[in-house]
Amino acid sequence: MKFFFSVDWGTSSLRVRFVEVHNHTYTILHEKSDNCGLSRVYQLYQAHKAEYMRRADFFLRFLRPYLWSEKLLA
């Protein structure tokens, strides 16, 4: 078995799926989505730019909670 995250981060929404691959079959084990698309997150970045955080670090800090869940450990 193998696992991976599928991230669909569009302009208006974010969808993250935790997927299992077994015998060439894909099974979504967990899915989380909301309306924090790239456009909104970029606006947040612009508002906090005074913190001198690199853009990539800001986006990763925003995305990290979607990649970690107690459900993934069950």
Summary of the structure (lengths in Angstrom):
residues: 74
radius of gyration: 14.6
end to end distance: 15.9
largest distance: 49.0
contacts: 164
relative contact order: 0.20
helix: 41%
strand: 36%
